[in-house]
Amino acid sequence: MTKEEKRAEVVQTGRAWIVACVAIIASILISVNCNKLPATMSLVIPALGIDTGMAANIMSLNGYVGLIMTFVVAAIIMRFGARRATTLVLACAVVGAVISALATDVLVLVIGRLIEGVGYACIGSVVPVIISEWFPPSKRGVPMGLFSVWVPLGSMFIMGTSGFFFNVGDPQSYHAVFWFVVVLLVVVTVAWVAAVRDPKVSYLEEADPSAPKPKMSEGFKSLSCWISMVAFAAFSLGTACVMNFETLFMVQTMGMDQLQANAMMNVANIAVVVGGIAIGVVMNLVHGNLQRLIILVVASVVLGVSFSMAYSIGEAMLVPWLIVFGLSNGVVPAVFFTMVAEIAPRPELAGISSSLMSCGQCVGGILFGLVGVIVSSAGWGACTGLLTGVGAVLVVGAVALLAVIKARDAKRA
C-alpha cells in the first residue's frame, strides 16, 4: 500500500466514524422520542383520562405506520441511498414530536405517535446500511455494537432526565418532557444534514463493477431475511414488554413511585449498553458467520428465559434479573446488525435485510398493544405464558438462521 493509499484509508476511517457517531446519536434520540411516553406514563394516564390498555395501544401505534414505511424505506435506500432516507426519517421524527408535544387530547397524541413511528421504525433500517457502506466487514463490530444499544441508551437517557422536567403532582407537566425531546431532535437533524455525505466508495458495492445490480425481489425472496424478521419481531415484542411496562409493574406491585422505577430500570439499560458494546468488540475478533451465529443462539436462549420472568420477578431478585436481561438484550441485536450484509443474499441487498428486521420490530411493537389489554383485564401474571412463547420464537429463529446461513455458505464454498 502506497503512502497516498494509507492516507486515504486514514481519512476514510476518520470520516466513517464521524458519520457513524452522528447516525448513532440520531438513533439514540429517536429512542428518546419513543420512550418519553413510558417515562411519563403515570402522568399521561391521568392527564388524558385513559387506562393502561389505551396507553399501551398509543405506544404501539408507531408500529403500524412503521410496518408500511419499512418497505418504502427499503425502496428509497435502493433508489436514493441511505443518507437521504435517514434525512426523511429524522424529519418525520421531528414533525411527530412537535405534534405530540402540542397534544392536549388523545386524538392529537395518536396522530403525533403515528408520524413519530416513521422515525422509530425506519432508523433501524437505514443506520446499519450506512455503517456497512462506510466500514469493511472486519471493522463493523464496534460501530454496530454501539448502534445496537440505541434503544436502551435512549430509554436510559430519558428515564434519567425526565424527572428534571415533570412534577409528579402535576400530570400536565409531561408536556415539558415532550418539548425537551423536540429540541434534541431538531439539533441532531440539523447536524445530520450539515455534516454527513455519501462515501466515495461503498463497502457494499460489488467487487466487479460490471456485475448487474441486484433487484429488490432477490432480497425479498431470501429465506434468511424472513427468518431474521420473525426472530427480530420476537426480540422486539419481548423487549417492548420489559422496557415499556416494567416500570409500571414495579410501581403497581412493589410500591415504587415513577422516579424510583425509572432509576431501577436504568440498571437494565446500563447492562444492555455494556453487553452491546462488549459484543461489538467480540464481533471484530470473530469473523466467521458460524461462530457469530452460535453467539446469537446462546444469547437468545438467555434472553428468552429472561422474558418469561418479566412480570413474575420478585423484588429480591429484581436487580440480578435486570442485569442478566440487560446483558443478553445487548448481545442479540448487536449480532443481528453486524451481520445485516451477511444475512442478505448479496451485500448490496443489506437494505432489504435491514428493512425486514425493522419490519419485525414494528410487528413486535404492534403486538405489544395486546399486552396492555391483557394486563388491564387479567393482571400481570396472565402475560407470563405469552412472554415464554415469545422467548421460544426468538430461540427457534436464531437456530433456524444459523442452519440456513451455514447451508448457504457451504453451498458457496
C-alpha positions as CSV (number, residue, x, y, z in Angstrom):
1,M,0.0,0.0,0.0
2,T,1.5,3.4,-1.0
3,K,1.7,6.3,1.3
4,E,-1.2,8.1,-0.5
5,E,-3.4,5.0,-0.2
6,K,-2.6,4.8,3.5
7,R,-3.5,8.4,4.0
8,A,-6.7,7.9,2.0
9,E,-7.6,4.9,4.3
10,V,-7.0,7.1,7.4
11,V,-9.2,9.8,6.0
12,Q,-11.9,7.3,5.1
13,T,-11.8,5.8,8.5
14,G,-12.0,9.2,10.2
15,R,-14.9,10.2,8.1
16,A,-16.5,6.9,8.7
17,W,-16.5,7.4,12.4
18,I,-17.9,10.9,12.1
19,V,-20.8,9.6,10.1
20,A,-21.3,6.7,12.4
21,C,-21.3,8.9,15.5
22,V,-23.9,11.3,14.1
23,A,-26.0,8.4,13.0
24,I,-25.8,6.6,16.3
25,I,-26.6,9.8,18.2
26,A,-29.6,10.4,15.9
27,S,-30.8,6.8,16.6
28,I,-30.5,7.3,20.4
29,L,-32.5,10.5,20.2
30,I,-35.2,8.8,18.2
31,S,-35.3,6.2,21.0
32,V,-35.6,9.0,23.5
33,N,-38.6,10.3,21.5
34,C,-40.2,6.9,21.6
35,N,-39.5,6.3,25.3
36,K,-40.7,9.7,26.5
37,L,-44.2,8.1,26.9
38,P,-43.2,5.2,29.2
39,A,-41.0,7.6,31.2
40,T,-44.1,9.8,31.9
41,M,-46.8,7.1,31.7
42,S,-48.0,7.6,35.3
43,L,-48.6,11.3,34.4
44,V,-50.0,10.8,30.9
45,I,-52.7,8.3,32.0
46,P,-54.5,10.7,34.4
47,A,-53.7,13.8,32.3
48,L,-55.6,12.3,29.3
49,G,-58.1,10.2,31.3
50,I,-57.0,6.8,29.8
51,D,-56.3,3.4,31.2
52,T,-53.3,1.1,30.9
53,G,-54.7,-0.7,27.8
54,M,-55.2,2.6,25.9
55,A,-51.7,3.7,26.9
56,A,-50.2,0.5,25.5
57,N,-52.1,1.0,22.3
58,I,-50.9,4.5,21.9
59,M,-47.3,3.3,22.5
60,S,-47.7,0.6,19.8
61,L,-49.3,2.9,17.2
62,N,-46.0,3.9,15.7
63,G,-45.5,0.3,14.8
64,Y,-48.5,0.4,12.3
65,V,-47.1,3.2,10.2
66,G,-43.7,1.8,10.6
67,L,-44.8,-1.6,9.3
68,I,-45.7,0.1,6.0
69,M,-42.8,2.5,5.9
70,T,-40.1,-0.1,6.3
71,F,-40.9,-1.4,2.8
72,V,-41.0,2.2,1.5
73,V,-37.6,3.0,3.1
74,A,-36.1,-0.2,1.5
75,A,-37.1,1.2,-1.9
76,I,-35.8,4.7,-1.0
77,I,-32.4,3.2,0.1
78,M,-32.1,1.2,-3.1
79,R,-33.1,4.2,-5.3
80,F,-31.7,7.3,-3.4
81,G,-29.3,6.0,-0.8
82,A,-29.3,5.5,2.9
83,R,-28.2,9.1,3.7
84,R,-31.3,10.7,2.0
85,A,-33.5,8.0,3.6
86,T,-32.1,9.0,7.0
87,T,-32.9,12.6,6.4
88,L,-36.5,11.7,5.7
89,V,-36.7,9.5,8.8
90,L,-35.4,12.3,11.0
91,A,-37.7,14.9,9.5
92,C,-40.7,12.7,10.3
93,A,-39.5,12.2,13.9
94,V,-39.3,16.0,14.4
95,V,-42.7,16.6,13.0
96,G,-44.3,13.8,15.0
97,A,-42.6,15.0,18.2
98,V,-43.9,18.6,17.7
99,I,-47.4,17.3,17.3
100,S,-47.2,15.1,20.3
101,A,-45.8,18.0,22.4
102,L,-48.8,20.1,21.4
103,A,-51.3,17.4,22.1
104,T,-54.0,18.1,24.8
105,D,-56.2,15.1,23.9
106,V,-55.8,11.5,22.9
107,L,-56.5,12.1,19.2
108,V,-53.7,14.6,18.6
109,L,-51.3,12.4,20.6
110,V,-52.3,9.5,18.4
111,I,-51.5,11.5,15.2
112,G,-48.1,12.5,16.6
113,R,-47.2,9.0,17.5
114,L,-48.2,7.7,14.1
115,I,-45.8,10.2,12.4
116,E,-43.1,9.5,15.0
117,G,-43.5,5.9,14.1
118,V,-41.7,6.5,10.8
119,G,-38.6,7.6,12.7
120,Y,-38.6,4.8,15.2
121,A,-39.4,2.0,12.8
122,C,-37.1,3.1,10.0
123,I,-34.0,4.3,11.8
124,G,-33.2,0.6,12.3
125,S,-33.3,0.1,8.5
126,V,-31.0,3.0,7.4
127,V,-28.3,3.2,10.0
128,P,-27.0,-0.4,9.6
129,V,-26.8,0.2,5.9
130,I,-24.9,3.5,6.4
131,I,-22.4,1.8,8.8
132,S,-22.0,-1.1,6.3
133,E,-21.3,1.4,3.5
134,W,-18.5,3.1,5.4
135,F,-16.9,0.2,7.3
136,P,-15.5,-3.1,5.9
137,P,-17.0,-6.3,7.4
138,S,-14.0,-6.9,9.7
139,K,-14.5,-3.4,11.3
140,R,-18.2,-3.2,11.6
141,G,-18.5,-4.9,15.0
142,V,-17.8,-1.9,17.2
143,P,-19.9,0.7,15.4
144,M,-22.7,-1.9,15.0
145,G,-22.4,-2.8,18.7
146,L,-22.7,0.9,19.6
147,F,-25.7,1.3,17.3
148,S,-27.4,-1.8,18.7
149,V,-27.9,-0.2,22.1
150,W,-29.6,2.9,20.6
151,V,-33.0,1.8,22.2
152,P,-31.8,1.3,25.8
153,L,-29.4,4.3,25.6
154,G,-32.4,6.5,24.6
155,S,-34.5,4.9,27.3
156,M,-31.8,5.3,30.0
157,F,-31.3,9.0,29.0
158,I,-35.0,9.9,29.1
159,M,-35.6,7.9,32.3
160,G,-32.7,9.7,33.9
161,T,-33.5,13.2,32.7
162,S,-37.3,13.4,32.6
163,G,-37.5,13.9,36.3
164,F,-35.9,17.3,35.9
165,F,-38.9,18.4,33.8
166,F,-42.0,16.9,35.2
167,N,-43.7,17.3,38.6
168,V,-45.2,14.1,40.0
169,G,-48.0,16.2,41.5
170,D,-48.9,17.8,38.1
171,P,-49.9,15.3,35.4
172,Q,-49.8,18.0,32.7
173,S,-46.1,18.6,33.3
174,Y,-45.4,15.7,30.9
175,H,-45.5,18.3,28.2
176,A,-42.2,19.8,29.3
177,V,-40.6,16.4,28.8
178,F,-42.0,16.2,25.3
179,W,-40.7,19.7,24.3
180,F,-37.3,18.9,25.6
181,V,-37.2,15.9,23.2
182,V,-38.3,18.1,20.3
183,V,-35.3,20.4,20.9
184,L,-32.9,17.4,20.9
185,L,-34.3,16.0,17.7
186,V,-34.0,19.4,15.9
187,V,-30.4,19.7,16.9
188,V,-29.4,16.3,15.6
189,T,-31.3,16.7,12.4
190,V,-29.5,19.9,11.6
191,A,-26.2,18.2,12.4
192,W,-27.0,15.3,10.1
193,V,-27.9,17.5,7.1
194,A,-24.9,19.7,7.7
195,A,-22.2,17.1,8.4
196,V,-23.0,13.8,6.6
197,R,-22.2,13.0,3.0
198,D,-22.1,9.7,1.0
199,P,-18.9,7.7,1.0
200,K,-16.7,8.0,-2.1
201,V,-16.5,4.2,-2.2
202,S,-19.1,2.0,-0.5
203,Y,-18.1,-1.3,1.0
204,L,-21.4,-2.7,-0.1
205,E,-20.6,-2.3,-3.8
206,E,-19.8,-5.3,-5.9
207,A,-16.1,-6.1,-6.4
208,D,-16.8,-6.5,-10.1
209,P,-18.1,-3.1,-11.4
210,S,-19.6,-4.8,-14.5
211,A,-21.8,-7.1,-12.4
212,P,-25.5,-6.4,-12.8
213,K,-27.2,-4.5,-9.9
214,P,-29.3,-6.7,-7.7
215,K,-33.1,-6.4,-7.7
216,M,-35.2,-5.8,-4.6
217,S,-37.1,-9.0,-5.3
218,E,-33.9,-11.1,-4.8
219,G,-33.8,-9.8,-1.2
220,F,-37.4,-10.4,-0.5
221,K,-37.1,-14.0,-1.8
222,S,-34.3,-14.7,0.7
223,L,-35.3,-17.2,3.5
224,S,-32.6,-15.8,5.8
225,C,-34.1,-12.3,5.6
226,W,-37.5,-13.5,6.6
227,I,-36.2,-15.7,9.4
228,S,-34.3,-12.7,10.8
229,M,-37.6,-10.7,10.6
230,V,-39.5,-13.3,12.6
231,A,-36.7,-13.6,15.2
232,F,-36.4,-9.8,15.5
233,A,-40.2,-9.5,15.9
234,A,-40.0,-11.8,18.9
235,F,-37.0,-9.9,20.3
236,S,-38.8,-6.6,19.8
237,L,-42.0,-7.8,21.4
238,G,-40.3,-9.2,24.5
239,T,-38.1,-6.1,24.8
240,A,-41.0,-3.7,24.4
241,C,-42.9,-5.6,27.2
242,V,-39.9,-5.0,29.6
243,M,-38.8,-1.6,28.5
244,N,-42.3,-0.1,28.3
245,F,-44.2,-1.8,31.1
246,E,-41.6,-3.0,33.7
247,T,-41.6,0.4,35.4
248,L,-45.4,0.3,35.7
249,F,-45.1,-3.3,37.0
250,M,-42.7,-2.0,39.7
251,V,-45.0,0.9,40.6
252,Q,-48.1,-1.3,40.9
253,T,-46.6,-4.4,42.5
254,M,-43.5,-3.2,44.5
255,G,-44.8,0.1,45.8
256,M,-42.2,2.3,44.0
257,D,-43.0,5.7,42.5
258,Q,-42.2,6.6,38.9
259,L,-38.8,8.2,39.7
260,Q,-37.7,5.1,41.7
261,A,-38.9,2.7,39.0
262,N,-37.2,4.7,36.3
263,A,-33.9,4.6,38.3
264,M,-34.2,0.9,38.8
265,M,-34.9,0.3,35.1
266,N,-31.7,2.0,34.3
267,V,-29.9,-1.0,35.8
268,A,-31.1,-3.0,32.8
269,N,-30.3,-0.2,30.4
270,I,-26.7,0.1,31.6
271,A,-26.4,-3.7,31.3
272,V,-27.7,-3.5,27.7
273,V,-25.2,-0.9,26.8
274,V,-22.3,-2.9,28.3
275,G,-23.5,-6.1,26.6
276,G,-23.9,-4.4,23.2
277,I,-20.5,-2.6,23.2
278,A,-18.7,-5.7,24.6
279,I,-20.1,-8.0,21.9
280,G,-19.2,-5.4,19.3
281,V,-15.6,-5.8,20.2
282,V,-16.0,-9.6,20.1
283,M,-17.6,-9.3,16.6
284,N,-14.5,-7.6,15.3
285,L,-12.4,-10.6,16.6
286,V,-14.8,-13.3,15.5
287,H,-15.2,-13.1,11.7
288,G,-16.8,-16.5,10.8
289,N,-20.6,-16.5,10.2
290,L,-21.0,-19.8,12.1
291,Q,-19.2,-18.5,15.2
292,R,-21.1,-15.3,15.3
293,L,-24.5,-17.1,14.9
294,I,-23.6,-19.5,17.7
295,I,-23.2,-16.5,20.0
296,L,-26.6,-15.3,18.8
297,V,-28.2,-18.6,19.7
298,V,-26.7,-18.7,23.2
299,A,-27.7,-15.1,23.9
300,S,-31.2,-15.8,22.6
301,V,-31.7,-18.7,25.0
302,V,-30.7,-16.5,28.0
303,L,-32.9,-13.6,26.8
304,G,-35.8,-15.9,26.1
305,V,-35.7,-17.2,29.7
306,S,-35.5,-13.6,30.9
307,F,-38.6,-12.7,29.0
308,S,-40.6,-15.4,30.8
309,M,-39.7,-13.9,34.2
310,A,-40.5,-10.3,33.4
311,Y,-43.9,-10.0,35.1
312,S,-43.4,-12.5,37.9
313,I,-40.0,-11.5,39.3
314,G,-39.9,-10.5,42.9
315,E,-38.2,-7.5,44.4
316,A,-35.4,-9.6,46.0
317,M,-34.3,-10.9,42.6
318,L,-35.1,-7.8,40.6
319,V,-31.6,-6.4,40.3
320,P,-29.9,-9.7,39.2
321,W,-32.7,-10.3,36.7
322,L,-32.3,-6.8,35.3
323,I,-28.6,-7.4,34.8
324,V,-29.0,-10.7,33.1
325,F,-31.8,-9.4,30.9
326,G,-29.8,-6.3,30.0
327,L,-26.6,-8.1,29.0
328,S,-28.4,-10.6,26.8
329,N,-30.6,-7.9,25.4
330,G,-27.5,-6.0,24.3
331,V,-25.9,-9.0,22.6
332,V,-28.8,-10.2,20.4
333,P,-29.4,-7.1,18.3
334,A,-25.7,-6.4,18.0
335,V,-25.1,-9.7,16.3
336,F,-28.1,-9.1,14.0
337,F,-27.0,-5.7,13.0
338,T,-23.3,-6.7,12.5
339,M,-24.4,-9.5,10.1
340,V,-27.0,-7.4,8.2
341,A,-25.0,-7.7,5.0
342,E,-24.3,-11.4,5.5
343,I,-28.0,-12.2,6.2
344,A,-28.9,-10.7,2.9
345,P,-28.3,-12.9,-0.2
346,R,-25.8,-10.2,-1.5
347,P,-24.2,-7.4,0.4
348,E,-25.8,-4.7,-1.8
349,L,-29.2,-6.0,-0.5
350,A,-28.3,-5.2,3.1
351,G,-31.1,-2.6,2.9
352,I,-33.6,-5.3,2.4
353,S,-32.5,-7.5,5.3
354,S,-32.2,-4.4,7.5
355,S,-35.7,-3.2,6.5
356,L,-37.2,-6.6,7.2
357,M,-35.7,-6.6,10.6
358,S,-37.2,-3.2,11.2
359,C,-40.5,-4.7,9.9
360,G,-40.1,-7.3,12.6
361,Q,-39.5,-4.6,15.1
362,C,-42.8,-3.0,14.1
363,V,-44.7,-6.3,14.3
364,G,-43.4,-6.7,17.8
365,G,-44.5,-3.1,18.6
366,I,-48.0,-3.7,17.3
367,L,-48.4,-7.0,19.2
368,F,-47.2,-5.2,22.3
369,G,-50.5,-3.4,22.4
370,L,-52.2,-6.7,23.3
371,V,-50.1,-7.0,26.4
372,G,-51.6,-3.8,27.8
373,V,-55.1,-5.2,27.2
374,I,-54.2,-8.5,28.9
375,V,-52.7,-6.7,31.9
376,S,-55.7,-4.4,32.3
377,S,-58.2,-7.3,32.1
378,A,-56.3,-10.2,33.8
379,G,-53.3,-8.8,35.6
380,W,-49.6,-9.1,35.2
381,G,-49.3,-12.8,35.7
382,A,-51.5,-13.5,32.7
383,C,-48.7,-12.4,30.4
384,T,-46.2,-15.0,31.6
385,G,-47.2,-17.7,29.2
386,L,-47.2,-15.1,26.3
387,L,-43.7,-14.0,27.1
388,T,-42.5,-17.6,27.4
389,G,-43.8,-18.2,23.9
390,V,-42.1,-15.1,22.6
391,G,-38.8,-16.3,24.0
392,A,-39.2,-19.6,22.3
393,V,-39.9,-18.0,19.0
394,L,-36.7,-16.0,19.3
395,V,-34.6,-19.1,20.1
396,V,-36.1,-21.1,17.2
397,G,-35.5,-18.2,14.9
398,A,-31.8,-17.9,15.9
399,V,-31.3,-21.6,15.4
400,A,-33.0,-21.6,12.0
401,L,-31.0,-18.6,10.9
402,L,-27.8,-20.4,11.8
403,A,-28.9,-23.5,9.9
404,V,-29.9,-21.6,6.7
405,I,-26.7,-19.4,6.6
406,K,-24.5,-22.4,7.3
407,A,-26.1,-24.3,4.4
408,R,-25.7,-21.3,2.1
409,D,-22.1,-20.8,3.0
410,A,-21.4,-24.5,2.4
411,K,-23.0,-24.3,-1.0
412,R,-20.9,-21.3,-2.0
413,A,-17.7,-22.8,-0.8
